[in-house]
């Protein structure tokens, strides 16, 4: 007769869970320690007699070179370093630094043709002795392409060949055997992120540019502009300062935005009337009361180029959130109206 496994939540299961959590925390602690060592290395000054160039110095040289590059950053690496390299390349490309990933083995079989004059190569290898990188490294030397290496060993073949060696601290791997790339991979990834973000800031890369490279998914939705979602033309509920209260009610009922914009003779928005404004004055004469008498002369508005997410923030910023925003051009002329339901349908809210 076979014994059944102890039920989940039993004492033995709880003990194993505690051990698992403790192991996971050790991994995170070691990787965090590696990142802190790298941050310290970025700040550390040069020391007399030290053969390893300061990481801060080589990092700033890399930024200067990449920010003025005529071509692209060609990222390469194999194994775990290659997988980290693909992510770094993707981040560079999506934040405004033209880049491609070239697999070193494919480079040896024709893809070296992807490297063009003006390009720079960013090669990743923890040991700096990755044999598969030999052909691509030799190609950079033959054609005078800038070679930047991310590695842990200044005496390695890759570091010696590089124009700029980015030497990251040789921190212990989180793997209990000290073999599986864990801490080293995390440090490579973080340094790549640092390169991408600093280059982004140097270029003044804007949210508008970011949205061009991220049109899809949740991120693309949040980067949509008010102009993409607003209602235009005759659907906008509009009147003049002389519009009667009765006509205001009819216009708001027809257009169903819960408000009506008031425009002057110059076409500019000069006021707004909401459902709440109407309820407060329903005891007045509907035909003699004019829009100018009850309108809010300082309504909250937005512009067509504002991010939809920012428009939502404006709607929710007040103690009593609003549901509609008039969209004005630079001369305060209404060009559209945005309802919170438009944001909900688009997935912004």
C-alpha positions, 0 to 999 in steps of 0.5 A: 500500500502506497503512502499518500503525499502529505497534504499541502499546508502540512508541517513538512510542507511548511518547513520546505516552503520556509527553506524555499523562501530563504533560498530565494532571498539569498539569491536576491541578496547576492544579486542586490549586492552585485548591483551595489558593487557595480554602483560603487565601481561607477563612482570610484576614482582611478587608483595608482597602479590599478590596471583596471580602468575605472568603470565610471570613466569607461562608462562616460566614454561609452556614452560619449561615443554612442551619443555621437555615433553615425551608425548603430550599436551592434550588440552581440553575445552568446548563451546567457550573455546573448540573451541579456544582449538581446534585451539590451539591444531592444531597450536601446532601440526603443529609447532612441538609440539605433541598434541591432543584435547580431548572433556571433555564430551567424556573424561567422556565416555571413551576418558580418555584412550587417556591420557597416562603417560608423557602427559600434559593437557592444560585446558581452562575455562574462569571462571575456574568453568566448571563442564564438566572438572571435570573428566579430571582434576581428572584424571590428579590428580589421575595419576600425569599428568601435568595440565596447566590451562588457566583461569581468576580466581586464586581462581577458582576450575580449577586454584587451581587444576592446577600445572601451572595456566596461569591467564589471565587478566579479561578484559571486554568482547567486547559484550555490555552486557559483556556476550558473550565470545569475548575479553576472547576468543581472549586472550585465542587464543593469549596466545595459539599462543604465547605458540606454537610459543615460543616452535617452536623457542625453538626447532629450528623448520625449514621451512623444518619441517613445510613443512612436516606437511603442504603438501597441499594447497597454503601454501604447494605449497609455501613450495615445494622445487626446487628439486620437480619442476626442470627438470633433465637429458638429458633435461638440455641444456648443452655444454662445453667451446669448443662448437661452437656458432652454436652448442650453438644456436642449443642446446638452440633451442632444449631445449627451456629454453632460456639458456645453461649451460657450464660445464668443464671437471670436470662436474662443471658449469663454465658458462652460455649463455643466449638468450641475450648473443647470440644476442650480438655476432651474428655478429661473426663467428658461427663456430669459436666462442666458448662458453668460449668466450661469457659465463657469468662466474658468473651465478646465480644458486640455490640448490635442497633443496632451497624453490621454493618461494626463487628461485622465489625471486632470479629470480625476484631480478635483475633489469632484471628478469631471467626466468631460474636457473641451480640447482647445487649440493654441488660440483657445478655439474648441477643436474637440471634446473628450469624455471619460468613457472614451478613455475607458473604451481605449483602455487608458483608464 
